[in-house]
């Protein structure tokens, strides 16, 4: 199948050997009850396999809805899926699953969400610093925080749970382009979605994230002033402001840096696109 025919949100690409693996939020079940995630396989980023289920709730998993933003990261020889979930009795949060293969099957690894249980959280991503300390970077959701926040929390070496208190990286309103929006409940605030950490070849540490601007769903970018996760993050001009976002960065087989995001930001029409961003090489 062709890339434009894959209806997912929040695309995440992983390259291993000669094969690209593509994960994402199932478009059809994004906003309600859901059961799992799929992975697509390609050799050229153009033609993809049919979706291969890589996680399916067998009825014992704690969440039954809003299965969002699966990211697949390799750590100490194992494959970990960071993804957000929700149930009627538990707040939205990011949990960690594990597998011996990028194709899955992934099974629950953390004991429920790793994000603070009293917070509404989403879009956890993985980052390890130069000393090998793992972190989860995640969003404290705007419907609870008002001004959407991006936080980091240290993880234990086995990625099973938090190893300390979370600390704030930045809020949505710090970006001059970010626009306040209204929720159907009447709540107003600034959205933060999809953080993703990336280190350039020159040592810059940047954080991708998304919100809304006057142009629609927008792919933002912030940079740490000390090259580390504890630095002060300064907001840069958006990478993409044409109704698309929740992006990540990866290198293709030629070594070029590509931005993966979904567009348009419209139910059942979302699909991945891959955009060269040489400025972040």
VEXDREN-2710 file (C-alpha; in Angstrom, 1 decimal):
% VEXDREN-2710
k/r/px/py/pz
1/UNK/0.0/0.0/0.0
2/UNK/1.1/3.6/-0.7
3/UNK/2.0/6.0/2.1
4/UNK/-0.9/8.3/1.4
5/UNK/-3.4/5.5/1.8
6/UNK/-2.3/4.7/5.4
7/UNK/-4.8/6.3/7.8
8/UNK/-2.8/6.9/11.0
9/UNK/-2.0/9.8/13.2
10/UNK/1.2/10.4/15.0
11/UNK/3.5/8.5/12.7
12/UNK/6.8/7.1/14.0
13/UNK/9.5/5.6/11.8
14/UNK/12.3/3.2/12.8
15/UNK/15.0/2.0/10.5
16/UNK/16.8/-1.3/11.2
17/UNK/19.0/-2.8/8.6
18/UNK/17.3/-2.5/5.2
19/UNK/13.8/-2.2/6.7
20/UNK/11.6/0.8/7.8
21/UNK/9.0/0.2/10.4
22/UNK/6.1/2.6/10.7
23/UNK/3.8/2.9/13.8
24/UNK/0.9/5.2/14.5
25/UNK/-2.5/5.8/16.1
26/UNK/-5.2/3.9/14.2
27/UNK/-7.3/6.6/12.5
28/UNK/-10.6/4.8/12.7
29/UNK/-10.5/4.2/16.5
30/UNK/-8.5/7.3/17.5
31/UNK/-11.2/9.1/19.5
32/UNK/-13.1/6.2/21.1
33/UNK/-12.8/2.6/22.1
34/UNK/-9.7/0.9/20.8
35/UNK/-7.9/-2.4/21.0
36/UNK/-4.3/-2.0/19.7
37/UNK/-1.6/-0.8/17.4
38/UNK/-0.2/-1.8/14.0
39/UNK/3.2/-1.7/12.3
40/UNK/3.8/-1.3/8.5
41/UNK/7.0/-2.5/6.8
42/UNK/8.8/-0.9/3.8
43/UNK/12.1/-0.9/2.0
44/UNK/11.7/2.5/0.4
45/UNK/9.2/4.7/2.4
46/UNK/6.8/4.5/-0.5
47/UNK/5.3/1.0/-0.7
48/UNK/4.3/-0.5/2.6
49/UNK/3.0/-3.9/3.8
50/UNK/-0.5/-4.4/5.0
51/UNK/-0.9/-3.4/8.7
52/UNK/0.6/-6.0/11.1
53/UNK/-0.9/-5.9/14.6
54/UNK/1.9/-5.4/17.0
55/UNK/-0.2/-5.0/20.2
56/UNK/-3.7/-6.2/20.9
57/UNK/-5.6/-6.0/24.1
58/UNK/-6.5/-9.6/25.1
59/UNK/-9.0/-8.3/27.6
60/UNK/-6.6/-8.1/30.5
61/UNK/-5.0/-4.7/29.7
62/UNK/-6.1/-1.8/31.9
63/UNK/-7.2/0.7/29.2
64/UNK/-9.9/0.4/26.6
65/UNK/-9.9/3.7/24.7
66/UNK/-7.7/6.5/23.2
67/UNK/-4.8/4.3/22.2
68/UNK/-2.5/7.1/21.0
69/UNK/1.0/7.8/19.7
70/UNK/2.9/4.6/19.8
71/UNK/6.7/5.2/19.6
72/UNK/9.1/2.3/19.3
73/UNK/12.5/2.7/20.9
74/UNK/15.4/0.3/21.3
75/UNK/17.1/0.1/24.7
76/UNK/19.7/-2.5/25.9
77/UNK/18.8/-4.9/23.1
78/UNK/15.0/-4.9/23.6
79/UNK/12.2/-3.1/21.8
80/UNK/10.0/-0.8/23.8
81/UNK/6.7/0.8/22.8
82/UNK/5.8/4.1/24.5
83/UNK/2.1/4.8/24.0
84/UNK/-0.8/6.6/25.7
85/UNK/-4.0/5.0/26.9
86/UNK/-7.2/5.8/28.9
87/UNK/-10.0/4.1/30.7
88/UNK/-13.2/5.1/32.5
89/UNK/-11.5/4.7/35.8
90/UNK/-7.9/5.9/35.1
91/UNK/-6.6/9.1/33.7
92/UNK/-4.9/9.2/30.4
93/UNK/-1.2/8.4/30.7
94/UNK/1.8/6.9/28.8
95/UNK/2.6/3.2/29.5
96/UNK/5.6/1.2/28.3
97/UNK/5.3/-2.2/26.5
98/UNK/8.2/-4.5/25.4
99/UNK/9.0/-7.0/22.7
100/UNK/11.9/-9.0/21.3
101/UNK/11.1/-7.7/17.8
102/UNK/10.1/-4.4/16.2
103/UNK/7.1/-6.4/14.8
104/UNK/6.0/-7.3/18.2
105/UNK/4.0/-8.7/19.8
106/UNK/4.5/-6.0/22.5
107/UNK/3.3/-6.9/26.0
108/UNK/2.8/-4.6/29.0
109/UNK/6.1/-3.8/30.8
110/UNK/5.4/-0.9/33.1
111/UNK/2.8/-1.2/35.8
112/UNK/0.2/1.0/34.2
113/UNK/1.2/4.6/33.2
114/UNK/4.6/5.9/34.1
115/UNK/3.3/9.5/34.0
116/UNK/1.9/11.0/37.3
117/UNK/-1.4/9.2/38.0
118/UNK/-3.2/12.3/39.2
119/UNK/-2.4/14.1/35.9
120/UNK/-4.0/13.9/32.5
121/UNK/-0.9/13.0/30.3
122/UNK/-0.1/11.9/26.8
123/UNK/2.5/11.4/24.1
124/UNK/5.4/10.1/26.2
125/UNK/8.7/9.8/24.3
126/UNK/12.0/8.3/25.2
127/UNK/15.3/10.1/25.6
128/UNK/18.7/9.0/27.1
129/UNK/21.3/11.6/28.0
130/UNK/25.1/11.4/27.4
131/UNK/25.6/9.6/30.7
132/UNK/23.0/6.9/29.7
133/UNK/20.3/8.1/32.0
134/UNK/16.9/7.3/30.4
135/UNK/14.0/9.8/30.6
136/UNK/10.4/10.0/29.5
137/UNK/9.4/13.4/28.0
138/UNK/5.6/13.9/28.0
139/UNK/2.7/16.3/27.9
140/UNK/0.6/17.4/30.8
141/UNK/-2.6/17.8/28.9
142/UNK/-4.0/21.3/28.4
143/UNK/-7.6/20.3/29.4
144/UNK/-6.2/19.9/32.9
145/UNK/-3.2/22.3/32.9
146/UNK/-4.7/25.1/30.9
147/UNK/-1.4/26.1/29.4
148/UNK/-0.3/22.7/28.0
149/UNK/3.1/21.7/29.5
150/UNK/6.0/19.5/28.4
151/UNK/7.7/17.6/31.3
152/UNK/10.6/15.1/31.7
153/UNK/10.9/12.4/34.2
154/UNK/13.9/10.1/34.9
155/UNK/13.3/6.4/34.4
156/UNK/14.8/3.4/36.0
157/UNK/17.4/1.5/33.9
158/UNK/14.9/-1.2/33.1
159/UNK/12.3/1.3/31.9
160/UNK/9.7/-0.1/34.3
161/UNK/8.9/3.1/36.3
162/UNK/9.9/6.6/37.2
163/UNK/13.1/7.1/39.1
164/UNK/12.5/10.6/40.4
165/UNK/10.2/13.6/40.2
166/UNK/9.2/15.2/36.8
167/UNK/10.5/18.6/35.9
168/UNK/9.1/21.2/33.5
169/UNK/10.7/21.9/30.1
170/UNK/8.3/24.5/28.8
171/UNK/4.7/25.5/28.2
172/UNK/2.7/26.0/25.0
173/UNK/2.1/29.7/25.4
174/UNK/5.9/30.4/25.4
175/UNK/5.8/30.0/21.6
176/UNK/4.7/33.3/20.1
177/UNK/2.8/31.4/17.3
178/UNK/0.8/29.2/19.6
179/UNK/-2.9/30.1/19.7
180/UNK/-5.5/29.6/22.4
181/UNK/-8.3/27.2/21.5
182/UNK/-11.6/26.1/23.0
183/UNK/-12.6/22.6/24.1
184/UNK/-16.2/21.3/23.6
185/UNK/-16.6/21.5/27.4
186/UNK/-16.0/25.3/27.2
187/UNK/-12.4/25.0/28.6
188/UNK/-9.9/27.3/26.9
189/UNK/-6.1/26.9/26.7
190/UNK/-3.0/26.1/24.8
191/UNK/-2.3/22.6/23.4
192/UNK/0.9/20.7/23.7
193/UNK/1.2/17.5/21.7
194/UNK/3.9/15.1/20.6
195/UNK/7.3/16.0/22.1
196/UNK/10.3/14.3/20.5
197/UNK/13.9/14.9/21.4
198/UNK/16.7/15.0/18.7
199/UNK/20.4/15.6/18.8
200/UNK/22.0/17.1/15.7
201/UNK/25.5/16.2/14.5
202/UNK/26.7/19.5/15.9
203/UNK/25.4/18.7/19.4
204/UNK/22.2/20.8/19.4
205/UNK/19.4/19.2/21.4
206/UNK/16.0/20.1/20.0
207/UNK/12.5/19.2/21.1
208/UNK/9.7/18.8/18.5
209/UNK/6.2/19.5/19.7
210/UNK/2.8/20.5/18.2
211/UNK/0.1/23.0/18.9
212/UNK/-2.3/25.2/17.0
213/UNK/-1.5/28.4/15.2
214/UNK/-3.5/30.6/12.9
215/UNK/-2.5/28.2/10.1
216/UNK/-4.0/25.2/11.9
217/UNK/-2.2/22.2/13.5
218/UNK/1.5/23.2/13.6
219/UNK/4.8/21.4/14.1
220/UNK/6.8/23.4/16.6
221/UNK/10.5/23.3/17.6
222/UNK/12.4/24.3/20.7
223/UNK/16.1/24.2/21.5
224/UNK/18.0/23.6/24.8
225/UNK/20.5/26.4/25.6
226/UNK/23.0/24.0/27.2
227/UNK/22.6/21.0/24.9
228/UNK/21.0/18.9/27.6
229/UNK/17.5/18.1/28.8
230/UNK/18.0/20.3/31.9
231/UNK/18.6/23.3/29.8
232/UNK/16.3/26.2/29.1
233/UNK/14.3/25.5/25.9
234/UNK/13.9/28.5/23.6
235/UNK/11.1/28.4/21.0
236/UNK/12.1/28.5/17.3
237/UNK/10.0/29.1/14.2
238/UNK/7.7/26.2/13.3
239/UNK/8.9/23.5/11.0
240/UNK/5.5/23.0/9.4
241/UNK/2.3/25.1/9.7
242/UNK/0.0/23.7/7.0
243/UNK/-2.4/21.7/9.1
244/UNK/-0.1/18.9/10.2
245/UNK/1.9/17.9/13.2
246/UNK/2.8/15.4/15.9
247/UNK/6.2/14.8/14.2
248/UNK/9.4/12.9/14.8
249/UNK/12.8/12.8/13.1
250/UNK/14.7/10.0/11.6
251/UNK/17.5/9.3/9.2
252/UNK/16.8/7.4/5.9
253/UNK/19.2/4.9/4.3
254/UNK/21.1/7.8/2.6
255/UNK/21.6/9.5/6.0
256/UNK/19.3/12.4/5.3
257/UNK/17.1/13.7/8.2
258/UNK/13.4/13.5/7.5
259/UNK/10.5/14.9/9.5
260/UNK/7.6/12.4/9.8
261/UNK/4.2/13.9/10.7
262/UNK/0.5/13.4/9.9
263/UNK/-1.6/15.7/7.7
264/UNK/-4.3/16.8/7.3
265/UNK/-5.4/17.0/10.9
266/UNK/-8.8/15.7/10.0
267/UNK/-10.5/12.4/11.2
268/UNK/-10.1/9.5/8.7
269/UNK/-8.1/11.7/6.3
270/UNK/-4.8/11.7/8.2
271/UNK/-1.8/10.1/6.7
272/UNK/2.0/10.2/7.1
273/UNK/4.3/12.5/5.1
274/UNK/8.1/12.6/5.1
275/UNK/9.8/16.0/4.7
276/UNK/13.5/16.6/4.4
277/UNK/14.9/18.9/7.1
278/UNK/18.6/19.3/6.4
279/UNK/18.9/22.1/8.9
280/UNK/18.5/19.5/11.7
281/UNK/21.2/17.1/10.4
END
